[in-house]
Amino acid sequence: MSDVLEYPDALQEVRGAMNPGRLKLQSNLVIFKNIKTGRVEQFPSSEVVKAQWLCRARGYCLKLRLENGSIHRFDGFKESDFEKLAPFLSKYYQKDLEKVDLSVRGWNYGVADFVGNSLHFSVHDKLAFEIPLSNVSHATTSKNEVTLEFHQNDDAPVSLMEVRFHIPSSSDNPDKDPVTE
Amino acid sequence: GDTEVKAKKSNVSYKNVSQMPREPELKELKIFVDRKYETIILPVFGVSTPFHISMIKNISQSVEGDYTYLRVNFFHPGASLGRNEGPAFPQPDATFLKEITYRSSNAKEPGEISAPSTNLNTAFRLIKEVQKKFRTREAEEREREG
């Protein structure tokens, strides 16, 4: 097995828009170069604590959570890419590539919790959507309600502006002021 | 007796992922209204997230300057729902997504066939249409049950 995997047609979702880039997985390093901006983002593979594989809007997504809580998502994979990625991650990063099924029930109620730097909203024990907290520009709470406003991206065809959650008063409000910018 | 509160049975959009549509709108991170499954699929930071039409209370659209806004309000406990209006919530202790707002530009970029906000306009029209159909059918079922 080669100790490098390269994906020249990878994608990265940034606030509602897909940015093309080159993803390179080395035995010791993960490198993503944004083709439009030239920006390079990299981190040592030893920092990866969780690796997940999920079907998103643009094909499959490799989701890597680092020990500092930051989550990196790389989109645009084919389903068959799993066959190469899983053994690679297992051999070099000592991580199982965990398959995650998203909820397709269509309910607007579930459980919200914080995983790394993201808010995960799960319906019927399955992830329905997630909100990277770095996208949040402003958060407010009032009685039973949490409002999140988002940074806008003019490259996004439709841009998510704001979400509001209703939190029942019986629960010990875990959403209270989650955002640190 | 009359005091009995019947919990509403939840409608489900899709039984499994294979039923999800594969329309270009999903890949383009736009809103898609699936009329067959009476579901609206919203792009939430890279995930196509379905919401069944029965979850949606109302929608509103506005044009301000260069942008069109689409707001979707969902049913949730504690809202000004009349006492006899609608059944109880199946999971009142859950966290509810109560509102989500999207923004889209009205300006057509060179090379584009239509302005990005066309997607929100289409979604608005189709959600209204699916909602009307769904509510008419529900009312008919209630009538039949007496």
HADDOCK unambig.tbl for C-alpha pairs under 7 A between the chains (distance, minus, plus):
assign (segid A and resid 13 and name CA) (segid B and resid 45 and name CA) 6.78 0.50 0.50
assign (segid A and resid 13 and name CA) (segid B and resid 46 and name CA) 5.84 0.50 0.50
assign (segid A and resid 15 and name CA) (segid B and resid 45 and name CA) 6.00 0.50 0.50
assign (segid A and resid 16 and name CA) (segid B and resid 29 and name CA) 6.64 0.50 0.50
assign (segid A and resid 16 and name CA) (segid B and resid 45 and name CA) 5.38 0.50 0.50
assign (segid A and resid 16 and name CA) (segid B and resid 46 and name CA) 6.68 0.50 0.50
assign (segid A and resid 56 and name CA) (segid B and resid 46 and name CA) 6.23 0.50 0.50
assign (segid A and resid 56 and name CA) (segid B and resid 47 and name CA) 4.85 0.50 0.50
assign (segid A and resid 56 and name CA) (segid B and resid 48 and name CA) 6.39 0.50 0.50
assign (segid A and resid 57 and name CA) (segid B and resid 26 and name CA) 5.75 0.50 0.50
assign (segid A and resid 57 and name CA) (segid B and resid 27 and name CA) 5.22 0.50 0.50
assign (segid A and resid 57 and name CA) (segid B and resid 29 and name CA) 6.77 0.50 0.50
assign (segid A and resid 57 and name CA) (segid B and resid 46 and name CA) 5.61 0.50 0.50
assign (segid A and resid 57 and name CA) (segid B and resid 47 and name CA) 5.11 0.50 0.50
assign (segid A and resid 57 and name CA) (segid B and resid 48 and name CA) 5.18 0.50 0.50
assign (segid A and resid 58 and name CA) (segid B and resid 27 and name CA) 5.16 0.50 0.50
assign (segid A and resid 104 and name CA) (segid B and resid 13 and name CA) 6.49 0.50 0.50
assign (segid A and resid 104 and name CA) (segid B and resid 14 and name CA) 5.52 0.50 0.50
assign (segid A and resid 104 and name CA) (segid B and resid 16 and name CA) 6.53 0.50 0.50
assign (segid A and resid 104 and name CA) (segid B and resid 17 and name CA) 6.43 0.50 0.50
assign (segid A and resid 104 and name CA) (segid B and resid 50 and name CA) 6.02 0.50 0.50
assign (segid A and resid 105 and name CA) (segid B and resid 12 and name CA) 4.84 0.50 0.50
assign (segid A and resid 105 and name CA) (segid B and resid 13 and name CA) 4.98 0.50 0.50
assign (segid A and resid 105 and name CA) (segid B and resid 14 and name CA) 5.52 0.50 0.50
assign (segid A and resid 105 and name CA) (segid B and resid 15 and name CA) 6.85 0.50 0.50
assign (segid A and resid 106 and name CA) (segid B and resid 12 and name CA) 5.93 0.50 0.50
assign (segid A and resid 106 and name CA) (segid B and resid 13 and name CA) 4.96 0.50 0.50
assign (segid A and resid 106 and name CA) (segid B and resid 50 and name CA) 4.73 0.50 0.50
assign (segid A and resid 106 and name CA) (segid B and resid 51 and name CA) 3.80 0.50 0.50
assign (segid A and resid 106 and name CA) (segid B and resid 52 and name CA) 4.78 0.50 0.50
assign (segid A and resid 107 and name CA) (segid B and resid 51 and name CA) 5.70 0.50 0.50
assign (segid A and resid 107 and name CA) (segid B and resid 52 and name CA) 6.46 0.50 0.50
assign (segid A and resid 107 and name CA) (segid B and resid 55 and name CA) 6.68 0.50 0.50
assign (segid A and resid 108 and name CA) (segid B and resid 51 and name CA) 6.65 0.50 0.50
assign (segid A and resid 108 and name CA) (segid B and resid 55 and name CA) 6.49 0.50 0.50
assign (segid A and resid 108 and name CA) (segid B and resid 96 and name CA) 5.73 0.50 0.50
assign (segid A and resid 108 and name CA) (segid B and resid 97 and name CA) 5.29 0.50 0.50
assign (segid A and resid 109 and name CA) (segid B and resid 94 and name CA) 5.83 0.50 0.50
assign (segid A and resid 109 and name CA) (segid B and resid 95 and name CA) 5.51 0.50 0.50
assign (segid A and resid 109 and name CA) (segid B and resid 96 and name CA) 4.31 0.50 0.50
assign (segid A and resid 109 and name CA) (segid B and resid 97 and name CA) 6.22 0.50 0.50
assign (segid A and resid 110 and name CA) (segid B and resid 94 and name CA) 5.23 0.50 0.50
assign (segid A and resid 110 and name CA) (segid B and resid 95 and name CA) 5.41 0.50 0.50
assign (segid A and resid 110 and name CA) (segid B and resid 96 and name CA) 6.56 0.50 0.50
assign (segid A and resid 111 and name CA) (segid B and resid 94 and name CA) 6.16 0.50 0.50
assign (segid A and resid 111 and name CA) (segid B and resid 95 and name CA) 5.63 0.50 0.50
assign (segid A and resid 112 and name CA) (segid B and resid 95 and name CA) 6.55 0.50 0.50
assign (segid A and resid 128 and name CA) (segid B and resid 49 and name CA) 6.37 0.50 0.50
assign (segid A and resid 129 and name CA) (segid B and resid 44 and name CA) 6.46 0.50 0.50
assign (segid A and resid 129 and name CA) (segid B and resid 47 and name CA) 6.20 0.50 0.50
assign (segid A and resid 129 and name CA) (segid B and resid 49 and name CA) 6.46 0.50 0.50
assign (segid A and resid 131 and name CA) (segid B and resid 45 and name CA) 6.75 0.50 0.50
assign (segid A and resid 157 and name CA) (segid B and resid 30 and name CA) 6.71 0.50 0.50
assign (segid A and resid 157 and name CA) (segid B and resid 104 and name CA) 6.25 0.50 0.50
assign (segid A and resid 157 and name CA) (segid B and resid 116 and name CA) 5.40 0.50 0.50
assign (segid A and resid 158 and name CA) (segid B and resid 30 and name CA) 5.98 0.50 0.50
assign (segid A and resid 158 and name CA) (segid B and resid 102 and name CA) 6.28 0.50 0.50
assign (segid A and resid 158 and name CA) (segid B and resid 103 and name CA) 5.74 0.50 0.50
assign (segid A and resid 158 and name CA) (segid B and resid 104 and name CA) 4.88 0.50 0.50
assign (segid A and resid 159 and name CA) (segid B and resid 102 and name CA) 5.40 0.50 0.50
assign (segid A and resid 159 and name CA) (segid B and resid 103 and name CA) 5.06 0.50 0.50
assign (segid A and resid 159 and name CA) (segid B and resid 104 and name CA) 6.17 0.50 0.50
assign (segid A and resid 160 and name CA) (segid B and resid 101 and name CA) 6.19 0.50 0.50
assign (segid A and resid 160 and name CA) (segid B and resid 102 and name CA) 4.58 0.50 0.50
assign (segid A and resid 160 and name CA) (segid B and resid 103 and name CA) 6.41 0.50 0.50
assign (segid A and resid 161 and name CA) (segid B and resid 101 and name CA) 5.39 0.50 0.50
assign (segid A and resid 161 and name CA) (segid B and resid 102 and name CA) 5.25 0.50 0.50
assign (segid A and resid 161 and name CA) (segid B and resid 103 and name CA) 6.30 0.50 0.50
assign (segid A and resid 162 and name CA) (segid B and resid 100 and name CA) 5.76 0.50 0.50
assign (segid A and resid 162 and name CA) (segid B and resid 101 and name CA) 5.20 0.50 0.50
assign (segid A and resid 163 and name CA) (segid B and resid 99 and name CA) 5.51 0.50 0.50
assign (segid A and resid 163 and name CA) (segid B and resid 100 and name CA) 4.44 0.50 0.50
assign (segid A and resid 163 and name CA) (segid B and resid 101 and name CA) 6.46 0.50 0.50
assign (segid A and resid 164 and name CA) (segid B and resid 97 and name CA) 6.14 0.50 0.50
assign (segid A and resid 164 and name CA) (segid B and resid 98 and name CA) 5.50 0.50 0.50
assign (segid A and resid 164 and name CA) (segid B and resid 99 and name CA) 4.99 0.50 0.50
assign (segid A and resid 164 and name CA) (segid B and resid 100 and name CA) 6.52 0.50 0.50
assign (segid A and resid 165 and name CA) (segid B and resid 95 and name CA) 6.76 0.50 0.50
assign (segid A and resid 165 and name CA) (segid B and resid 96 and name CA) 5.47 0.50 0.50
assign (segid A and resid 165 and name CA) (segid B and resid 97 and name CA) 4.55 0.50 0.50
assign (segid A and resid 165 and name CA) (segid B and resid 98 and name CA) 5.25 0.50 0.50
assign (segid A and resid 166 and name CA) (segid B and resid 95 and name CA) 5.79 0.50 0.50
assign (segid A and resid 166 and name CA) (segid B and resid 96 and name CA) 4.91 0.50 0.50
assign (segid A and resid 166 and name CA) (segid B and resid 97 and name CA) 6.28 0.50 0.50
assign (segid A and resid 166 and name CA) (segid B and resid 98 and name CA) 6.00 0.50 0.50
assign (segid A and resid 167 and name CA) (segid B and resid 95 and name CA) 5.00 0.50 0.50
assign (segid A and resid 167 and name CA) (segid B and resid 96 and name CA) 6.63 0.50 0.50
assign (segid A and resid 168 and name CA) (segid B and resid 93 and name CA) 5.65 0.50 0.50
assign (segid A and resid 168 and name CA) (segid B and resid 94 and name CA) 6.85 0.50 0.50
assign (segid A and resid 168 and name CA) (segid B and resid 95 and name CA) 6.62 0.50 0.50
